[in-house]
Amino acid sequence: MTADLASMPAPTSSPESPRRAWDFDRLLPYLLMIPAALALALVSIYPIYEAIKASFTKYLYGRPFGSAGFQNYIDVWHDPVFWQSMGTTAEFVALAVTAETVLGLALALLVINEFRGVKFVRLSILLPMTIAPVVVGVIWRLIYSSETGFVDPLFTALGLGAPLVLSHENSAFIGLVIVDVWEWTPLLFLICLAGLQSIPQEPLEAAAVDGAGPIRIFFQHTLPLLIPILAVGVILRLIDAIGTFDQIYVLTRGGPGTATQLISIYAYNTAFNFTDYGHGTAMLIALLVFVSMLILVAVALMRRAAARTS
């Protein structure tokens, strides 16, 4: 029997079986991504496709009326109100994001060190960011109201007269900037706080030993290390601020006049109030191209920041 066993051929393993298993293991993550990719295509890519299609369509009384070619984009290019809205948007974004960056960094520096109640303070700073933008608009509409708010009575008590914030062009614009700063400063605060906590302390301690003061340490050591992370946060906030809609629609709807008519409000009014969907979507597609360029810059800065911190 031993001889029979010895004479039997040894089992041979197929060389393709491990390779097939390896190929399946390599493809498995991509297979698992298919449902998420389909969901993304459904909720994101398809609406963009419909918007692009609408931007090349002529509409009459809200109904498709043949192809418009590039006429909608030509009309946008020659539309003075579009450029006025873009200017208002640029001014709004510049003021709001600058204030949010400065305040966010200042608050992060104040609470970077541990002290009693620091967690409560950090949580309190983050609260405005957790409120829905529409609710933020309602809250500040009540604050600015001459009947229910405290702004007009406060100015009157100080002898300055009621400002009637939402009734005048300049005050309405500044009022909207204040609302945006109140809501989104916590985002820059969170990014700055995370960046400060990731900075190695050895160079800062060495500078302090050499006699450098807190201000010199901040500008010569802390800020240069923080700039890549801060730049990413600013660009992400810029992208989001360009599309601000909810608070403005609740508070002023672009008024008084066109003082607070950002591009998002103008595109909405053009598409839905004047039923010129082609013109309105052409504006948004042009804006989408611009925002996409900002996203590419943000990704490049993220990679650069990751390379410097690694």
C-alpha positions as CSV (number, residue, x, y, z in Angstrom):
1,M,0.0,0.0,0.0
2,T,2.9,2.3,0.7
3,A,4.2,1.7,-2.8
4,D,0.8,2.5,-4.2
5,L,0.7,5.8,-2.3
6,A,4.2,6.6,-3.5
7,S,3.3,5.9,-7.1
8,M,0.2,8.2,-7.0
9,P,0.9,11.6,-8.7
10,A,1.2,14.6,-6.3
11,P,-1.7,17.0,-6.4
12,T,-0.9,20.1,-8.4
13,S,-2.4,23.4,-7.6
14,S,-3.6,25.6,-10.4
15,P,-1.4,28.6,-10.8
16,E,-4.4,30.7,-11.9
17,S,-6.4,30.3,-8.7
18,P,-4.3,32.6,-6.5
19,R,-4.1,35.1,-9.3
20,R,-7.9,35.1,-9.7
21,A,-8.3,35.6,-5.9
22,W,-5.8,38.4,-6.0
23,D,-7.6,40.1,-8.9
24,F,-10.9,39.8,-7.1
25,D,-9.4,41.3,-3.9
26,R,-8.0,44.2,-6.0
27,L,-11.4,44.8,-7.7
28,L,-13.5,44.4,-4.6
29,P,-13.1,48.0,-3.3
30,Y,-14.1,49.4,-6.7
31,L,-17.1,47.1,-6.8
32,L,-18.2,48.3,-3.4
33,M,-17.9,51.9,-4.7
34,I,-20.4,51.4,-7.5
35,P,-23.6,52.0,-5.3
36,A,-22.1,55.3,-4.0
37,A,-21.0,56.3,-7.5
38,L,-24.5,55.7,-8.8
39,A,-26.0,57.7,-6.0
40,L,-23.6,60.6,-6.6
41,A,-24.4,60.5,-10.3
42,L,-28.1,60.6,-9.5
43,V,-28.1,63.5,-7.0
44,S,-25.2,65.5,-8.3
45,I,-24.1,64.9,-11.9
46,Y,-27.6,64.4,-13.4
47,P,-28.9,67.8,-12.1
48,I,-25.8,69.5,-13.5
49,Y,-26.4,67.8,-16.9
50,E,-30.0,69.1,-16.8
51,A,-28.8,72.6,-16.0
52,I,-26.3,72.5,-18.9
53,K,-29.0,71.3,-21.2
54,A,-31.4,74.0,-20.0
55,S,-28.7,76.7,-20.6
56,F,-28.6,75.8,-24.3
57,T,-32.5,75.9,-24.6
58,K,-34.8,78.8,-25.5
59,Y,-37.8,79.2,-23.2
60,L,-41.0,81.0,-23.9
61,Y,-43.3,81.6,-20.9
62,G,-41.5,78.9,-19.0
63,R,-41.7,76.2,-21.8
64,P,-38.9,74.9,-24.0
65,F,-39.0,76.6,-27.4
66,G,-36.2,75.0,-29.3
67,S,-32.4,75.3,-29.1
68,A,-30.8,78.6,-28.2
69,G,-27.2,77.5,-29.0
70,F,-24.8,79.8,-27.2
71,Q,-27.3,82.7,-27.2
72,N,-28.0,82.4,-23.5
73,Y,-24.3,82.7,-22.7
74,I,-24.0,85.7,-25.0
75,D,-26.9,87.3,-23.3
76,V,-25.3,86.7,-19.9
77,W,-22.0,88.2,-21.1
78,H,-23.9,91.4,-22.3
79,D,-26.2,91.6,-19.2
80,P,-25.2,94.6,-17.1
81,V,-27.2,93.3,-14.1
82,F,-25.3,90.1,-14.2
83,W,-22.0,91.9,-13.8
84,Q,-23.5,94.2,-11.2
85,S,-24.6,91.1,-9.2
86,M,-21.1,89.6,-9.7
87,G,-19.6,92.7,-8.3
88,T,-21.9,92.7,-5.3
89,T,-21.1,89.0,-4.7
90,A,-17.4,89.7,-4.9
91,E,-17.7,92.6,-2.4
92,F,-19.9,90.5,-0.1
93,V,-17.5,87.5,-0.2
94,A,-14.4,89.6,0.3
95,L,-15.7,91.4,3.4
96,A,-17.4,88.4,5.0
97,V,-14.5,85.9,4.4
98,T,-11.9,88.4,5.5
99,A,-13.7,89.2,8.8
100,E,-14.4,85.4,9.3
101,T,-10.7,84.6,8.9
102,V,-9.4,87.3,11.2
103,L,-12.0,86.5,13.9
104,G,-11.7,82.8,13.5
105,L,-7.9,83.0,13.9
106,A,-8.2,85.3,16.9
107,L,-10.7,83.1,18.7
108,A,-8.5,80.0,18.0
109,L,-5.5,81.8,19.6
110,L,-7.6,82.7,22.6
111,V,-8.7,79.1,23.3
112,I,-5.6,77.1,22.1
113,N,-4.4,76.7,25.6
114,E,-6.2,74.7,28.2
115,F,-8.0,76.4,31.0
116,R,-11.1,75.8,33.1
117,G,-14.2,75.7,31.0
118,V,-12.3,75.8,27.6
119,K,-14.4,73.0,26.2
120,F,-17.6,74.8,26.9
121,V,-16.2,78.0,25.3
122,R,-15.1,76.1,22.2
123,L,-18.5,74.5,21.9
124,S,-20.3,77.8,22.3
125,I,-18.2,79.3,19.5
126,L,-19.2,76.4,17.2
127,L,-23.0,76.7,17.9
128,P,-23.9,79.2,15.2
129,M,-22.5,76.9,12.5
130,T,-24.9,74.2,13.5
131,I,-28.0,76.3,12.8
132,A,-29.7,75.9,9.4
133,P,-29.2,79.0,7.2
134,V,-32.9,79.6,6.8
135,V,-33.3,79.6,10.6
136,V,-30.3,82.0,10.8
137,G,-32.1,84.3,8.4
138,V,-35.3,84.2,10.5
139,I,-33.4,84.9,13.8
140,W,-31.6,87.9,12.4
141,R,-34.7,89.2,10.7
142,L,-36.3,89.3,14.2
143,I,-33.1,91.0,15.6
144,Y,-33.1,93.7,12.8
145,S,-36.8,94.3,13.1
146,S,-37.9,97.6,14.5
147,E,-40.7,96.0,16.4
148,T,-39.1,92.9,17.9
149,G,-35.4,93.4,17.6
150,F,-33.0,95.2,19.9
151,V,-30.8,97.0,17.3
152,D,-33.1,99.9,16.6
153,P,-34.0,100.5,20.4
154,L,-30.3,100.3,21.3
155,F,-29.2,102.9,18.7
156,T,-32.1,105.1,19.7
157,A,-31.1,104.9,23.4
158,L,-27.6,105.9,22.5
159,G,-29.0,108.9,20.7
160,L,-27.9,107.7,17.2
161,G,-31.3,107.2,15.8
162,A,-32.9,103.9,14.6
163,P,-30.7,102.5,11.7
164,L,-33.6,100.5,10.2
165,V,-30.9,98.0,9.0
166,L,-32.9,96.2,6.2
167,S,-34.5,99.4,4.9
168,H,-31.4,101.2,3.5
169,E,-29.0,100.0,0.9
170,N,-25.7,100.4,2.7
171,S,-27.0,99.2,6.1
172,A,-28.8,96.2,4.6
173,F,-25.6,95.1,2.9
174,I,-23.5,95.5,6.0
175,G,-26.3,93.7,8.0
176,L,-26.0,90.7,5.7
177,V,-22.2,90.6,6.1
178,I,-22.7,90.6,9.8
179,V,-25.1,87.7,9.6
180,D,-22.7,85.7,7.4
181,V,-19.8,86.4,9.8
182,W,-21.8,85.3,12.8
183,E,-22.8,82.0,11.2
184,W,-19.5,81.0,9.5
185,T,-16.7,82.4,11.7
186,P,-17.0,79.1,13.7
187,L,-15.8,77.2,10.5
188,L,-12.6,79.2,10.2
189,F,-12.2,79.0,14.0
190,L,-12.4,75.2,13.8
191,I,-9.9,75.0,10.9
192,C,-7.5,77.4,12.7
193,L,-7.7,75.6,16.0
194,A,-7.0,72.3,14.3
195,G,-4.0,73.8,12.5
196,L,-2.6,75.4,15.7
197,Q,-2.9,72.1,17.5
198,S,-1.0,70.3,14.7
199,I,2.0,72.7,14.8
200,P,5.0,71.2,16.5
201,Q,5.9,73.0,19.7
202,E,9.7,72.5,19.6
203,P,10.5,75.5,17.3
204,L,8.2,77.7,19.3
205,E,9.8,76.7,22.6
206,A,13.3,77.2,21.1
207,A,12.3,80.7,20.0
208,A,11.0,81.5,23.4
209,V,14.2,80.3,25.0
210,D,16.1,82.6,22.7
211,G,14.2,85.5,24.0
212,A,11.5,86.0,21.4
213,G,8.2,87.4,22.6
214,P,4.7,86.0,21.8
215,I,4.1,88.5,18.9
216,R,7.4,87.7,17.3
217,I,6.9,84.0,17.7
218,F,3.5,84.2,16.1
219,F,4.6,86.1,13.0
220,Q,7.9,84.4,12.5
221,H,7.0,80.8,13.4
222,T,3.4,80.1,14.1
223,L,1.8,82.0,11.1
224,P,4.1,80.6,8.4
225,L,3.4,77.1,9.6
226,L,-0.4,77.8,9.7
227,I,-0.7,79.6,6.3
228,P,-1.1,76.4,4.1
229,I,-3.9,75.1,6.3
230,L,-5.4,78.6,6.7
231,A,-5.4,79.1,2.9
232,V,-7.3,75.9,2.4
233,G,-9.9,77.0,4.9
234,V,-10.2,80.4,3.2
235,I,-10.7,78.9,-0.3
236,L,-13.3,76.4,0.9
237,R,-15.1,79.3,2.6
238,L,-14.9,81.4,-0.5
239,I,-16.5,78.6,-2.6
240,D,-19.3,78.3,-0.1
241,A,-19.8,82.1,0.3
242,I,-20.2,82.6,-3.5
243,G,-23.4,80.6,-3.4
244,T,-25.0,82.2,-0.4
245,F,-28.7,82.3,-0.9
246,D,-30.9,81.2,2.1
247,Q,-30.1,84.0,4.5
248,I,-30.3,86.7,1.8
249,Y,-33.6,85.4,0.5
250,V,-35.2,85.4,3.9
251,L,-33.8,88.8,5.0
252,T,-33.9,91.0,1.9
253,R,-34.6,89.0,-1.3
254,G,-31.9,91.1,-2.9
255,G,-33.3,94.5,-1.8
256,P,-33.6,97.3,-1.1
257,G,-33.3,97.8,-4.9
258,T,-30.4,95.6,-6.0
259,A,-28.2,96.5,-3.0
260,T,-28.0,92.9,-1.8
261,Q,-28.7,91.1,-5.0
262,L,-26.0,88.5,-5.2
263,I,-25.6,86.3,-8.3
264,S,-27.5,83.5,-6.6
265,I,-30.5,85.8,-6.0
266,Y,-30.4,87.2,-9.5
267,A,-30.2,83.8,-11.2
268,Y,-33.1,82.6,-9.0
269,N,-35.2,85.7,-9.9
270,T,-34.4,85.3,-13.6
271,A,-35.2,81.6,-13.7
272,F,-38.3,81.4,-11.5
273,N,-39.8,84.9,-11.3
274,F,-39.3,85.8,-15.0
275,T,-39.4,82.1,-16.2
276,D,-36.2,82.6,-18.3
277,Y,-34.7,79.3,-17.3
278,G,-32.1,79.4,-20.1
279,H,-30.7,82.7,-19.0
280,G,-30.8,81.8,-15.3
281,T,-29.1,78.4,-15.7
282,A,-26.4,79.9,-18.1
283,M,-25.5,82.2,-15.2
284,L,-25.2,79.3,-12.8
285,I,-23.1,77.2,-15.2
286,A,-20.7,80.1,-15.7
287,L,-20.5,80.4,-11.9
288,L,-20.0,76.7,-11.6
289,V,-17.0,76.9,-13.9
290,F,-15.5,79.6,-11.8
291,V,-16.2,77.7,-8.6
292,S,-14.7,74.5,-10.1
293,M,-11.5,76.4,-10.7
294,L,-11.4,77.4,-7.0
295,I,-11.9,73.8,-6.1
296,L,-8.9,72.8,-8.1
297,V,-6.9,75.4,-6.3
298,A,-8.2,74.2,-3.0
299,V,-7.2,70.6,-3.8
300,A,-3.7,71.7,-4.8
301,L,-3.3,73.6,-1.6
302,M,-4.5,70.6,0.4
303,R,-1.9,68.4,-1.1
304,R,0.8,71.0,-0.6
305,A,-0.2,71.4,3.1
306,A,-0.2,67.6,3.6
307,A,3.2,67.4,2.0
308,R,4.6,70.1,4.3
309,T,3.2,68.6,7.4
310,S,4.2,65.0,6.6
